Amino acid sequence: MSSRTTVYLDSDILKALKLKAIDMGVSVSALINDSLRNELREDLEDLQAIRERANEETVSFEEVLRSLKLDETQS
């Protein structure tokens, strides 16, 4: 099912989308739908990774810096 909506795009973005759509042999709508679907899929994967790592120990930035300094002196 598809729905109609209005989206305002920068003219250079629209031009690039039209050229890419022509090159790929698809419509601009299909290109935008695929791009948005891929972005949302990545968000879902990120959320899953966050859930999986929720119980990991937190390391502060300061601790990481200290460990880097130790590594430098060992070289």
ABEGO torsion letter per residue (X at the ends): XBBBBBBBBBAAAAAAAAAAAAAAGBBAAAAAAAAAAAAAAAAAAAAAAAAAAAABBBBBAAAAAAAAAAAAAAX
